[in-house]
Amino acid sequence: RYPSDQPQEDMTTTVFAYPTCPHCNKVFAALDLLGQRYTIVHVNPISKSELSWSADYKKVPIAEVGGKEYFGSDRIILAMEEKWRPFRRIAGGMGAEEYAKWNTFVDETLSRPLFCATSHTWSDALKYTAYVREMTSYPSYLRFVHHMIGTFFTRLGSRRARKKYGLADPDEAVRKAIAEFLGTFGADGSRFHGGETPSLADVLVFGTVRAVEGFGAVQGLLRSDEAFGKWFASMKEAVGESACVQVSK
């Protein structure tokens, strides 16, 4: 098992994920900030054959850490807090109730409209599962078919989410969510929610946004909202280079 004082470079950490999944990217952001080396296994969203070893759980992310499996971003992140003392500092003393509050905010108030804002056109929907075209373990024709199927279900899911959650203007809902998050910063001009260093709340929001950073809706927000752009740049600096050492496609 991991010693509680530091990440271990020689201990295998593998994350099964979709590249644009917000839950997966929360885990990536936490691992990057912690400096824990990890490998990503891209999962085909249509076949999910990469998860054939998991009998009952077919969602992402799943992490294998030192031979033990953790299912779902919550369990993975909480396991980090339990095992590694440096991550406890990132968590900033955040208890289970506080973590649940911020996780709910990110999953419901931010992620839902962010998904709709970044998938309301066919060109954007194509980006969500474009990584499938690079999964060379599948024949080229099957990669094309799965990409098209994934694009269709992305658009369908976006339309259903807008209707289900009453998101008449997803872009405006994202702006309000970001403003609410930034509004929790101290009045002393703190760089992060956690003060001068990122807290777990910063990590959750950053990972979710970074998942779709290249989409037009996010780029537009980064340009138009100076405070958000400044925070995002500060988070990039704090997180540093990705700790991912290999991507299996």
C-alpha positions in Angstrom: 0.0 0.0 0.0 1.0 3.6 -0.4 2.9 5.2 2.5 0.9 8.2 3.7 3.7 10.8 3.3 4.3 11.0 -0.5 3.2 9.7 -3.9 5.1 6.7 -5.1 6.6 6.8 -8.6 7.1 3.0 -8.7 3.5 2.2 -7.8 1.3 1.7 -10.8 -1.7 4.1 -11.2 -3.9 3.6 -14.2 -7.1 5.5 -15.0 -9.7 4.2 -17.5 -11.3 7.3 -19.0 -13.0 9.3 -21.8 -10.8 12.3 -22.6 -13.7 14.8 -22.4 -15.4 13.3 -19.4 -15.6 15.9 -16.6 -15.5 13.2 -13.9 -12.3 11.7 -15.4 -10.7 15.1 -15.7 -11.3 15.9 -12.0 -9.2 12.9 -11.2 -6.5 13.9 -13.8 -6.3 17.4 -12.2 -5.9 16.0 -8.7 -3.2 13.5 -9.8 -1.4 16.3 -11.8 -1.4 18.7 -8.8 -0.3 15.9 -6.5 2.5 14.9 -9.0 1.5 11.3 -9.0 2.5 9.6 -12.2 -0.3 7.7 -13.9 -1.3 6.0 -17.2 -4.5 6.7 -19.0 -6.4 4.0 -20.9 -8.9 5.5 -23.3 -12.2 3.7 -23.3 -14.3 3.3 -26.4 -17.7 4.8 -25.4 -19.6 2.4 -27.7 -17.9 -1.0 -27.2 -16.3 -0.3 -23.8 -14.2 -3.4 -24.4 -11.4 -1.8 -22.4 -13.6 -2.4 -19.3 -14.4 -6.1 -20.1 -12.5 -7.1 -16.9 -15.0 -5.2 -14.8 -18.0 -7.4 -14.4 -20.6 -5.0 -13.0 -19.2 -1.4 -13.3 -19.1 -0.1 -16.9 -18.7 3.7 -16.2 -15.6 5.9 -16.1 -13.4 6.8 -14.4 -12.0 3.6 -12.9 -8.6 3.7 -11.3 -6.3 0.9 -10.5 -3.9 2.0 -7.8 -1.3 -0.5 -6.6 -3.5 -3.4 -7.8 -6.7 -2.1 -6.1 -9.6 -0.8 -8.1 -11.6 2.4 -7.3 -14.8 3.1 -9.1 -16.0 6.6 -9.8 -14.3 10.0 -9.3 -15.5 10.4 -5.7 -14.0 7.2 -4.5 -10.7 7.8 -6.4 -10.3 11.4 -5.0 -11.3 10.5 -1.5 -8.8 7.6 -1.6 -6.1 10.1 -2.5 -6.9 12.2 0.5 -6.8 9.1 2.7 -3.5 7.8 1.4 -1.3 10.8 0.7 -0.6 13.5 3.2 0.2 16.1 0.5 -3.2 15.7 -0.9 -4.7 16.4 2.5 -3.1 19.8 2.3 -4.8 20.3 -1.2 -8.1 19.3 0.4 -7.5 22.1 2.9 -9.1 20.3 5.7 -12.3 19.9 3.7 -14.5 17.3 5.4 -16.9 14.9 3.6 -19.8 17.3 3.9 -17.9 20.2 2.4 -16.5 18.0 -0.4 -20.0 16.7 -1.2 -21.3 20.3 -1.4 -18.6 21.3 -3.9 -18.8 18.1 -5.9 -22.6 18.5 -6.2 -22.0 22.1 -7.3 -19.6 21.0 -10.0 -21.6 18.1 -11.2 -25.0 19.8 -11.3 -24.5 23.6 -11.4 -21.5 23.6 -13.7 -21.1 20.4 -15.6 -24.7 20.1 -16.9 -24.8 23.5 -18.7 -21.1 23.2 -19.7 -21.9 19.9 -21.5 -24.8 21.5 -23.3 -22.8 24.7 -24.2 -20.0 22.6 -25.7 -22.2 20.1 -27.6 -25.1 22.1 -29.1 -23.6 22.0 -32.7 -22.6 19.0 -34.7 -19.1 20.2 -35.1 -18.7 20.4 -31.3 -20.3 17.0 -30.8 -17.8 15.5 -33.3 -15.0 16.7 -31.0 -16.3 14.8 -28.0 -15.6 11.4 -29.3 -13.0 12.3 -31.9 -10.4 10.4 -29.9 -12.0 7.1 -31.0 -10.5 7.7 -34.5 -7.0 7.3 -33.0 -7.8 4.0 -31.2 -5.7 1.8 -33.5 -6.6 -1.4 -31.7 -9.9 -1.1 -33.7 -10.2 -1.5 -37.5 -10.4 1.9 -39.2 -14.0 1.3 -40.4 -15.1 0.5 -36.9 -13.4 3.6 -35.5 -15.3 5.7 -38.0 -18.6 4.0 -37.2 -18.1 4.4 -33.5 -17.2 8.0 -33.8 -20.4 8.8 -35.8 -22.5 6.8 -33.3 -20.8 8.7 -30.4 -21.4 12.0 -32.1 -25.1 11.2 -32.5 -25.6 10.2 -28.9 -23.6 13.3 -27.8 -26.1 15.5 -29.6 -29.0 13.5 -28.4 -27.8 13.7 -24.8 -27.2 17.5 -25.1 -30.8 18.1 -26.3 -32.2 15.9 -23.6 -30.2 17.6 -20.9 -31.3 21.0 -22.0 -34.9 19.9 -21.7 -34.6 17.9 -18.5 -32.7 20.6 -16.6 -34.5 23.6 -18.2 -31.3 25.1 -19.7 -32.7 27.6 -22.2 -29.3 29.4 -22.3 -26.5 27.0 -21.3 -23.8 29.6 -21.9 -25.4 32.0 -19.5 -25.9 29.2 -16.9 -22.1 28.4 -17.2 -21.3 32.1 -16.7 -23.5 32.2 -13.6 -21.9 29.1 -12.2 -18.4 30.4 -12.7 -19.4 33.8 -11.1 -20.8 31.9 -8.1 -17.6 30.0 -7.7 -15.4 33.1 -8.0 -17.7 34.8 -5.5 -16.5 32.5 -2.8 -13.0 33.8 -2.9 -11.8 35.9 -0.1 -12.1 39.7 -0.2 -8.4 40.0 0.1 -7.8 39.2 -3.6 -7.0 35.5 -3.2 -5.8 33.8 -6.3 -7.7 30.6 -5.5 -10.7 29.4 -3.5 -8.1 27.9 -1.2 -6.3 31.3 -0.8 -2.8 31.4 -2.1 -2.8 27.7 -3.0 -5.5 25.6 -4.7 -8.1 23.8 -2.6 -10.0 20.7 -3.6 -12.8 23.0 -4.8 -10.4 24.6 -7.2 -9.3 21.2 -8.4 -12.8 20.0 -9.1 -13.8 23.1 -11.1 -10.5 23.3 -13.0 -10.6 19.6 -14.0 -14.2 20.0 -15.3 -13.4 23.0 -17.3 -10.0 21.8 -18.6 -11.8 18.7 -20.1 -13.4 21.0 -22.7 -10.9 23.8 -22.8 -10.6 23.7 -26.6 -14.3 24.2 -27.3 -15.5 27.5 -28.5 -17.8 28.2 -25.5 -15.0 27.8 -23.0 -12.5 29.8 -25.1 -15.1 32.6 -25.4 -15.6 32.6 -21.6 -11.9 32.7 -20.9 -11.6 35.8 -23.2 -14.6 37.6 -21.9 -14.4 37.0 -18.2 -11.1 38.5 -17.0 -11.3 37.1 -13.4 -12.1 33.6 -14.7 -9.3 33.7 -17.2 -6.8 34.9 -14.6 -7.9 32.1 -12.2 -7.7 29.4 -14.9 -4.2 30.6 -15.9 -3.1 30.5 -12.2 -4.5 27.0 -11.9 -2.6 25.9 -15.0 0.6 27.3 -13.4 -0.1 25.6 -10.1 -1.0 22.2 -11.6 2.0 22.3 -13.9 2.7 19.7 -16.6 0.6 16.6 -16.7 1.9 13.7 -14.6 0.5 11.3 -17.2 3.4 9.1 -18.5 1.5 7.1 -21.1 -1.8 7.1 -22.9 -3.1 3.7 -24.2 -5.4 4.1 -27.1 
